[in-house]
Amino acid sequence: MLSIISGRVVTTTGKTRPTIWFGFVVMTLGYGLMIQLSDTSNRAEKELYLLVAAIGVGSLFQPPMIALQAAMPVADMASSTAAFGLIRTISGSVGLSVGNVIFATDLKKRLRPVSGYDVSNKTVSELTNDIRNLVDIQPPSLRQEVIHAYTKSLATLWIVCTPMLFVGLVAVLCIRSYSLKRKIVRASDDQEPQAQNSPQNQPSTSSSDEKNSEAV
């Protein structure tokens, strides 16, 4: 939904920079707010902080690609768009992998002091995929300690992401503005006969004169 709205805003205003700036500001703010989430946070905080981050992320789906296409010449439009999509896909995969490692590494450190919960034999995937079973941990005091460790490790991930987003925000403040309108000059139909009657397509008169002289 936010991607559609941001695309309409860019189409209406003809400018990409304000939407990109807005997206980075809101996304940085949302990730910073998610650092405060814990096992004691209420439902309003959980939904509101995630909504703020989602608004920023959704606003950055289309405008960066539009800004790139506006800056590129028509001849490089296809290659630049493909390169943008490739970089975005690779960056997302790397971000998920690195984020998963950061979360799991910090989580193991926080769960080791918890007595009654052994994580020595658990892999990274088991730690990250075992979230649904946390509500079944007994007794309730142990469950509370484990859930607290999970929330603090997740906050560590947001602590790593927020400064990186701020650096991106500072970087996008320096991008140039390009017009979204292009002047395309098309050849008219009446120019084709002129091209056919050009000197290159006309028969050589010198060769015909030489044949007439030889005949005489």
C-alpha positions in Angstrom: 0.0 0.0 0.0 2.8 2.5 0.9 4.6 1.6 -2.3 1.5 2.5 -4.3 1.1 5.7 -2.4 4.7 6.8 -2.8 4.6 6.0 -6.5 1.5 8.2 -6.9 3.2 11.0 -5.0 6.2 10.9 -7.2 4.0 10.8 -10.3 2.0 13.8 -9.1 4.9 16.0 -7.9 7.4 14.9 -10.5 10.1 14.7 -7.7 11.7 11.7 -6.1 14.0 13.2 -3.5 11.3 14.3 -1.0 9.8 10.8 -1.0 13.2 9.2 -0.5 14.1 11.6 2.3 10.8 10.9 4.0 11.3 7.2 3.7 14.8 7.2 5.2 13.8 9.5 8.1 10.7 7.5 9.0 12.5 4.1 8.7 15.5 5.3 10.8 13.0 6.5 13.4 11.1 3.3 13.3 14.2 1.1 13.8 15.3 3.3 16.6 12.0 2.9 18.3 12.1 -0.8 18.0 15.2 -0.9 20.2 13.0 -0.1 23.1 10.8 -3.1 22.6 11.0 -5.8 25.3 9.0 -8.6 26.8 7.2 -6.0 29.0 6.1 -3.8 26.1 2.4 -3.4 25.6 0.5 -4.2 22.4 0.2 -0.6 21.4 4.0 -0.1 21.4 4.6 -3.3 19.5 2.2 -2.3 16.7 3.0 1.4 16.6 6.8 1.0 16.4 6.5 -1.7 13.7 4.0 0.5 11.8 6.5 3.5 11.8 9.3 1.3 10.4 6.9 -0.3 7.8 5.9 3.2 6.6 9.5 4.1 5.9 10.4 0.8 4.2 7.3 0.9 2.0 8.1 4.4 0.9 11.4 3.3 -0.5 10.3 0.5 -2.8 9.7 2.5 -6.0 11.2 6.0 -5.7 14.9 4.9 -5.7 14.4 3.0 -9.0 12.5 5.9 -10.5 15.3 8.3 -9.5 17.9 6.0 -11.0 16.0 5.7 -14.3 15.6 9.5 -14.4 19.4 9.9 -14.1 20.3 7.3 -16.7 20.3 7.9 -20.5 17.8 5.9 -22.5 20.4 3.6 -23.9 21.5 2.5 -20.4 17.9 2.2 -19.0 17.6 -1.6 -19.2 21.1 -2.4 -17.9 20.8 0.1 -15.0 17.4 -1.2 -14.0 18.6 -4.8 -14.0 21.7 -3.9 -12.0 19.5 -2.1 -9.4 17.3 -5.1 -9.0 20.3 -7.4 -8.7 22.0 -5.3 -6.1 18.7 -5.0 -4.1 18.2 -8.8 -4.2 21.8 -9.6 -3.1 21.7 -6.9 -0.4 18.5 -8.3 1.0 20.0 -11.8 1.1 23.2 -10.7 2.8 21.2 -8.6 5.2 19.1 -11.5 6.3 22.1 -13.8 6.7 24.1 -11.3 8.7 21.2 -10.3 10.8 20.4 -13.9 11.6 24.0 -14.5 12.7 24.0 -11.4 14.9 20.7 -12.3 16.6 21.7 -16.0 17.2 25.2 -15.1 18.5 23.9 -12.6 21.0 21.1 -14.9 22.0 23.5 -17.7 22.9 25.5 -15.4 25.1 22.3 -14.3 26.9 20.9 -17.8 27.3 24.1 -19.4 28.7 23.6 -17.9 32.3 20.0 -19.0 32.4 19.8 -22.1 34.6 17.6 -24.9 33.4 17.7 -24.0 29.7 20.5 -25.7 27.7 21.5 -24.1 24.4 24.9 -25.8 23.9 23.6 -28.3 21.5 21.3 -26.0 19.5 22.2 -24.6 16.2 21.5 -21.1 14.8 18.5 -22.3 12.9 17.1 -24.1 15.9 17.4 -21.0 18.0 15.7 -18.7 15.5 13.0 -21.2 14.5 12.1 -22.3 18.1 10.3 -19.1 18.9 6.8 -20.6 18.8 7.7 -23.2 21.4 8.8 -20.5 24.0 5.3 -20.3 25.4 5.5 -24.0 26.4 8.6 -23.6 28.6 8.0 -24.5 32.3 8.1 -23.1 34.9 6.8 -19.6 34.1 9.8 -17.9 35.7 12.2 -19.8 33.3 10.0 -18.9 30.4 10.1 -15.2 31.3 13.9 -15.3 31.5 14.2 -17.0 28.1 11.7 -14.6 26.4 13.6 -11.6 28.0 16.8 -12.9 26.4 15.1 -13.2 23.0 13.8 -9.7 23.1 17.1 -8.2 24.2 18.9 -10.0 21.4 16.4 -8.7 18.9 17.0 -5.2 20.2 20.7 -5.7 19.5 19.9 -6.3 15.9 18.0 -3.0 15.7 20.9 -1.3 17.4 23.2 -2.5 14.6 20.7 -1.5 11.8 19.8 2.0 13.1 23.3 3.7 12.6 23.5 2.1 9.2 20.2 3.6 8.3 21.3 7.0 9.6 24.4 6.8 7.3 22.1 6.1 4.4 19.9 9.0 5.4 22.9 11.4 5.3 24.0 9.9 1.9 20.6 10.4 0.2 20.6 14.1 1.2 23.3 14.7 -1.4 21.6 13.0 -4.4 20.9 15.3 -7.4 17.4 16.1 -8.7 16.6 14.9 -12.2 13.5 15.7 -14.3 11.2 12.8 -14.9 10.2 14.2 -18.3 12.2 13.2 -21.4 12.2 14.8 -24.9 12.0 12.0 -27.4 12.5 12.9 -31.1 11.0 10.5 -33.5 11.6 10.4 -37.2 8.5 11.2 -39.3 7.2 9.1 -42.1 8.0 11.6 -44.8 11.7 11.4 -44.0 11.9 7.8 -45.2 11.5 8.5 -48.9 14.2 11.2 -48.5 16.5 8.6 -47.1 15.8 6.3 -50.0 16.6 9.1 -52.5 19.9 10.0 -50.8 23.1 10.1 -52.9 24.1 6.7 -51.4 21.0 5.0 -52.8 21.0 6.8 -56.3 22.7 5.0 -59.2 26.0 6.3 -60.3 25.7 8.6 -63.4 29.4 8.4 -64.2 29.3 4.6 -64.9 26.3 5.1 -67.3 28.1 7.9 -69.2 31.2 5.7 -69.6 29.1 2.9 -71.1 27.5 5.3 -73.6 30.9 6.6 -74.7 32.2 3.1 -75.3 29.1 2.3 -77.4 29.7 5.3 -79.6 
